Amino acid sequence: MQKQTEAIHTRYQQRDAYGALSMPVYHCAAYEFDNVHDMVESFCGRSDMPDYSRVTNPTVTYFERKVKALTGATDVVAFSSGMAAISNALLCVAGQGKNILTSRHLFGNTFALISRSLARFGVEARCCDLTNLQEVESLLDTNTCCLFMEIMTNPQMEVADIPALAALAHARHIPLIADTTMIPFTEFSAKALGVDVEVVSSTKYLSGGATSIGGLVVDYGWSETFTRNMRQEMLMNFGAYMTPHVAYMQTLGLETLHARYAVQAAGALQLATALQEVPGIVGVRYPGLPTDPYHDIFTRQFGQRGGAMITIDLASREACFSFINRLQLIKRATNLFDNRTLAIHPASTIFGPFTDEQRREMDVFDTTIRLSIGLEAVDDLLADIRHALS
Ligand code: PLP
């Protein structure tokens, strides 16, 4: 079955009592058992029967089942946000005295999570250039608990060699954990590239037009302990499970993902190509452009569609602010992969809390604007951009 078909026709765990065609929202905290045996089996994780919605819920389970069928994962756990998925995955492998080998090219909150929040509990953030395999290898040691990366960094648009990083991690018997938010997991196989645990902000492509905040840990069976602990320890003790209403909306979003992504990625390529010729724009980055420095590795790993994010560089910070203020159609907003096109100045917003020096180390520049391309007609977007630059 092709993925767009599977995304729609994934079977329910059991036939719905009324034959509902879309999975009902099970808005309940707890579930009744016929007998104490069933109750014990459920509480001890030995049966699929739900016990309590902090750890399992039929509507959320159905969303997880869809993702599992689409990725070939061993298990999928849905969280209340992308950050909850990332923090729970890292908490599951990290501990005092351990280090996480990663890059400075990370989403701002993820960088702060690793370098500040986890550091308070004795976990070291070890940053390196993930495109330099020798440097990566030299920094791995017996206390490294995982290699953490984003498959395409934002706003730098850097793409590292995933199979090579996986080989380095596996030689040390540690997992490669990858944030794949930037490209839908239906477009490529993270598992085939060697990723052990995929973390995703489902707020973005999946949610179906920015309907809700959510996250996923897609577990490719790195270890039985990891799989067990994600549910038995992380969900039970940290309590960041996705809510049923969000799972319902994200299930609907997943069903239309294939169609939306095709339009958004085609629009992004058309727009990025046109923006290269627009006066006032000094640089355009989009991995779908054949001239982009990461085009070859991007297409090798993630396929022909280049995603729906573009960055443009203008002459100065002031030029960026004036441009963003003059936009009429494109929205001044954070987030990625909404149905509407969004513009943001990452250096002063997402990376605003960092110092100038930290931003320099992260290669986050004052001259860069990030555009997330929606479903609008490209001519309308181009007209808005030309007007804002004029
Ligand atoms: N990972 C990446 C690459 C992101 O861009 C974001 C949010 O923008 C997140 C994780 C966090 O996701 P959420 O906002 O769903 O917590």
Boltz pocket constraint, residues with backbone or C-beta under 6 A from the ligand:
constraints:
  - pocket:
      binder: B
      contacts: [[A, 81], [A, 82], [A, 83], [A, 84], [A, 107], [A, 110], [A, 150], [A, 152], [A, 154], [A, 179], [A, 181], [A, 182], [A, 200], [A, 201], [A, 202], [A, 203], [A, 204], [A, 213], [A, 214], [A, 215], [A, 335], [A, 336]]
      max_distance: 6.0
